Every structure is written in C-alpha cells, then in structure tokens.
Amino acid sequence: MAKIKILVGTVYGGARDVADGIKPVLEQKGYQVDISEDPEIADLTDTDNAAILISCSTTGAGDFPPGFEKFYDSIQQVGMSLSHLKYGVIALGDSSYDETFCDAGKKIDATLEGFGAMRIGRRLDIDCAEYFEATEPALPWIEDWANRLVG
C-alpha cells in the first residue's frame, strides 16, 4: 500500500483539521496516511512515501507556526536535492492580511520546488476569513490532487 505523509504546521488547529478531514479521502483511494505535526527532514527523504502533503497555516506577518519554522529552516540549511519527491501544499491564511496571505504555504512550496521536488497540481490557498471550516475547499482539491498523483 502506497504511503502519503501529511506534514502539518498549525497554531490553533485549523491546518490539523484539514489534514484530518482529507485523510479518509486518501485512505478510500488506497493510501496509507500518516499525519505529523512534528515534521523532520527525514520525512522528505523517506522513499517509502508516494508523496508528501503540506497543510500549513500562516501566522503573524507571513510567518510559519513555531514548530514548522524549525523544519523550514532545516530544509534551507541542508539544501539537498528533492528531485525524487512528489508533493502538494494546502496553505491557510487570512486575506485581510493582503501582502502576507498564505505566505507560509507559498514559502514552503517555492522552497520544495527550488530543491527539485515536483508539485502535483496547484497549491490550494484557503482564506480562513471566507471559510469557517477550512476542510470545505480542501475536499474537492484533494480528490483532484489524488487523481493527478496516480495519473
């Protein structure tokens, strides 16, 4: 059974709620899904994973949640090739912070792509000011993402 690891960066639990909400969709498609709020570099190099999904909130002025910031900094410092990695990003933010809306997700997306990883589909930017339940826009997105991963 192919594995997908969902790496979560959250402050108040919204990004974790999204991960928990999309997990059953992926499991119905035959994936073994593991969710981690404590991501490590090893998650990106584990060839047992068919893909990595990032579900990450933006906090402050376009910043990462505290635990996820260490992970992001580690990627920058190590600077390894990720050409084997397939990934997707679900970015959560508040559009009233126009210039930094979903910046954490945008940064991790650009970094993974910069190190050669292959994004599957488009990044999903969720405006939490528009959606009380951030899982709502994530469900149709994950269906499309999973179909693209196979195809």
N, C-alpha and C positions, 0 to 999 in steps of 0.2 A: 504494500500500500504506500503510495507516494505521500510525502510529508510536506506540510506547509507550516512555517513558523510565523506567528504574528507577534511583532515586537511593538510594545505599547509605551508611549510617553504620555503621561496624564498627570494632572494636578487634582482635579475634582472628580475624576472617574468617567468623564464623557468618552474619552478615547477607549477606555476599557469596555464601556458599554457597547461601543461599536464593534469591538473585537468579539465580545461575547455574542452579539447579535448576528454576525456574519459566519461565525464558526459552524453552526448547524447547516448552513447552505453548502459550505465546503465539504463537510462530512457527508452530506447527501450525494455529493459528486464523487465520493470515494476517497477523499483525502483524510489522512490522519493530521489533526490540527493541534498545535501546541501554542499556548499564549504565554508570553513572558513580559513582565513589567521591569525586568532587570536584564536588559539586553547586553550582550558581550560581543566582542569581535569574532569569537568562535562561531557565533550564530551565522555570520556572513560567509564563513569558510566551510561550514558543515555541508559536505556534498550529499548527505542523506536528504537534505531539504530540496524538494522540487522547486520551491520558491520561498521568498520572504515577503511578508506584508508588513508595512509600517502603518500603525494607527497612532497619530501624534497630534496633540493639542499644541497651540501656540499660547504662550503666557507672556505677561509683561509687554515689552516693546519689541515683539517678534522673537522672543526667546523660547528655548526648549524647556520643558519641565525639568526640574533638577536632576532626577535620575537618568534621564535621557541625554542630558547635556554631556555627561561623562562619556557615554557611548559615542556620541557625535565627535567629541574631541579626540577620542581614541582612534576613530577612523581617520581623522585628519593627520594625526601624528604617525600612524603606522604607514599610511599611504600605499597600500597593497593593490595588486590587480584584482578586480572583481569580475573579470570577463566571463566567468562561469555562472554568475548569479543572475537569476530572474527575480524581479521584484515588482511590487505595487505600493502606492502610497495613498493613504487616506489622511488628509490634513484637516484639522479642525481649527476654526478661528472665529473671530467676530468682525464682521465687515465694517463696523463703526470705527475700527482701527484701520483705516483705509490703506495706509502705506505699509503696514506690517501684517495685513490679513493673511493668515495661514503661512506665515514666514517659516515657522519651524519645519513644516512639511515640505515647503519649497526648497529649503536649505538641504535637508537630507536627500531629497530627490536629486538635486543638482550634484551633490557630493557622490552619491552612488553612481550616477551616470558618468560623472567625471572620472571615476576609477574603473570604468568599463562595464559596469553592470547593465543589464538590459531590462528597461522598464516594459512591462506588459500593459498595453492600453494607456489611457491617460491618467494623470493624477486626479483624484477626487478632492476638491476643496469644498468643505461643508461649512456653511455660515450658521453658526450656532445661535445667532440672533434671529435667523429665519426658521430654523428647525429646533423645536423643543426636544424632540427625540432625534438625535443625530443618526441613529440607525436607519431612519426612514429613507434618506437618499442613498445610504450605503448598500441597501439590499439589492436594488436593480444594478448598481455598479458592480457588486461582487459577482453577480450572475454573469455579466458581460466579461469581467476580468477572468473568471474561471474558464469560460468558454475560449477566450483568447489564449490562455495558458496551454490548453490542450491542443488548440489549432495551430 
